[in-house]
């Protein structure tokens, strides 16, 4: 079976991770732009980071038989500095047009502030103008409230639900995400959902327009958690075609809407 991790931060992973992922059957990944651990002080540092995700990281992944794509955006964690945020968004277009950029993301709420909403709306307008897919980050705190407000904003800005992936869902938010009608992501990560919790949600809602990811970064995360979840589903008797839908077909269906996804494997 082959696997697609639709949300992983390879920038913060080692080549050993790439090798282990490849050995386990991971053949494609999408890396959204994120907070690097400390706030950046200049807009230009974001552009250097975007260039790295578009050029160096795909080359590194290819050595291990993995297709690497990315999403680019002003991330929610650093969105409260409007001076820098707006400069970054205003300079995004040239990077978004790159063949390796599939969507604008991840965007959304962190602390659910007025500034974060302004930055989200500005990027949603950009996505609509450029007819791009959108990956949405749901907040760690006040998650249900933040997810509900995010969906209201998506509707107000006129985004097509089928072109939106709402990520980091758990049992508190999955009903809102599914009801919205877009794509729903779950992250197998210590502070998000466990393998068991994800499987319970899948058993309740099915695999329709649902995908799982690792969001593996510089924290206590595991880049093999998509594979491990598939393994646990197999142990519980889930059919291979259902598992393949979750870990390959659904990410492909969402991201191929970009017109740029061309997988070698």
N, C-alpha and C positions, 0 to 999 in steps of 0.2 A: 504494500500500500504506500502511496505517496502522500506527503503532507505539505500544507501551505500554512505558514504562520502569518496571519494578516496584520500583526502588530507586535513588533520586536525592535529593540534598540541595539542594533548590532554595533553601533559606534562604541558602546561600552562593553562589548564582549571580546573574547580572545579568539585566536584562530583555532584553538582546541575546541571551542564551542562550535565553530563552523564544521570542523571535522566530525564531531559527535552528532551534530544535527544531520549531516549528510549520511553518515553511517546508519542513522535511525530512519532515513527515508524522507527527510525534509528537502523539498525541491524548489520551493519558492517562499520568499518573505517580502513583507512590506514594512518599511521603517518610517514611522511618522516623526516629524521634528518634535523635540521635547526639551524640557529644562535639563541643563547639564549638571546641576548640583549647586551652582552659584549663579547669581544674577549677572548678566552681561551688561557692560557699561557703554557699549558703542554699537550702533546698528550694523556696522561693517562686520562685526564678529559673527552675527547671524548669517550674513551672506557667505562668509568663508565656510561656515558650518554647512549651509545648504549645498555649497559646491562640493564639499567632502561627501555628503550623502549621495549626490548625483553621479560622482565620478569614481572616487577611490573605493567606496564600500561595495559597489557592484563588481569591481575587479577582484576585490578580496574574496567575495562570496563565490564568484565564478570558478576560482581555483578549487573549490570543493563541490562543484556541480550544483550550485544553488543560484537561482535567478533572484536578484535583489532589485526591488523597486522602492520608492519612497512617497511620502506625503509631506508637503511643506506648509508651514504656517507660523504665525506668532502664537506661541503656546500660552495656555491660560495662566500658568504659574507666574509668568513675567509680564502679563498683560496690564498690570496696574500702573506701569510707567508709560503713560500715554505718549509722551514725547518720543521715546524710542519706539514704542509699539507702532505708531502711525508711520514712522520713517521706514520701519521694516516692511509693513504691509504695502506701502507705496512702491517699494523696490522688489516686491515678490514676483511680479508678472513674468520677468525674463526667466526666472527659475521654474515657475509653474509650467512653462511651455516646453521644458526639457522632456525628452522621450522617456526618461526614467521616473518622472513625477506623475503619479496616477490621480492624486486628489489633494485638496487643501485639508491639512490636519496636522496635529490634532488641535481642534479649537473647542471652546466651551467655557465652563466655569471652573474656578478653583475655590475662591472664597465667596462667590456670588456677589460681586460688587458692581457698582454702576460702570466703573472703568472696564471691567471684564466684559460686561454686556456690550459696551460700545465697540470694543475690539472684535467681539464675536460678530456683531452685526456688520461691521465694515468688511470682514472677511467673507461673510455669507453673500454680501452684495457682489464681491469680487468673484466668488464661485459662480454665482448666477450669471454674471456678465460674461465669464469665460466658459460657461457651461461645463463646470468641473464637478466631480464628485466631492463629497465632504465627509470627513471622519470627525465625529464629535466625542470629546472627553467629558464624561460625567463626573461631578465633584466627589471628593472623598468624604467631606462633611455635608450634612443636610442633603444627602444624596437624592432622596425622593423629591424634595422641594426643588433642588437644582435641575433635576431631570425634567420635571414638569414645566419649569420656567423655560428651559432650553427648547422643549417641544413647542411651546407657545411662540417663541421667537422664530423658530424654523417655519412655522405656519405663517407668521406675520410677514416674514421676508419672502415668502412664496417659493420655498424650496420644494422640489419634487421628492416625496418620501423615498421613492425607489432609488434615488441617487444619494441617499444619506445613510451612513453607518453610525448608529449610536452605540458607543463602546463602554466597557467596564460595568455592564449591568450585573445586578445581583437579584436576589429574591424580592428586594424592596422596590426595584425599578423595572423589572422585565415586563410586567404587565403594561406599563406606560409605553415602553419602547415598541412592543409588539402591536399595541393598539394604534400607535402612530402610523404604522404601515411601512416603515423603512426596514433597514437591516439592523439586526441586533447582535452585538458582540459581548462575549464574556471573557474575562481575563483570569486565567488560572495562576494566581499569585497570592502570596501569604496574606496580604491586606485586602484582597478582593474576594474571590471565590475559590473554594477547594475543588478538587476533582469530583468529589462526591456531590457537592452542592450543584456543580454545573450539570452533572448527569441527571440529577433530580429535576432540574429546570427543563432540560431537554426532554425528559420523559413526560413532563406535563405539557409542554408547548410544541413538541416535535422539533425537527431540524429545519422547518420551513423558514428561510431567510435568517437563520441563526448561524453564527460562527464562533469559534473559540480561538484564543490567542494566549501567548505567554507574557507579553509586554516585558520580557526579560531585559533588565538594564543593569546598573551598577549596584542595585539593592539585592536583597536575599531572594533571588528569582532563579528560575530554571528554564533554559531555552528548549528543553525537551518535554515541557508539560502538555503540549498538544498531542504528542505521541503517547505520553503516559495516560492521558484521558481516553484516547482511542483504545489503548490496551485494557483499561478498566471497563470500558463499554463492551469490549469483546468478551471479557470475563463474565459480564452480566447477561450475555446472550444477545446483544444487539447485532443485527444483521450487518454484513460488511458494506452493503450498498448504502445503508443509513449512516454508518461511520464515515464512509467516503464523501457523502453529501456534506457532512459537517466540516471535515478537515481538508477538503479539496474543492469540491464542486461549488459550494456557496461562496468562498472567497473569490474564486475565478469568476463566477457570475456577476458579483458586485463590481470587481475591479475592471473587468473587461469592458464595462460600459464607458470607461475612459477612452477607449480606442487605442490605447498604448500598450496594453498587456500582451506581450508576445513571449510565451513560455517555450523554452528549449526542450523541457522534459515532458 
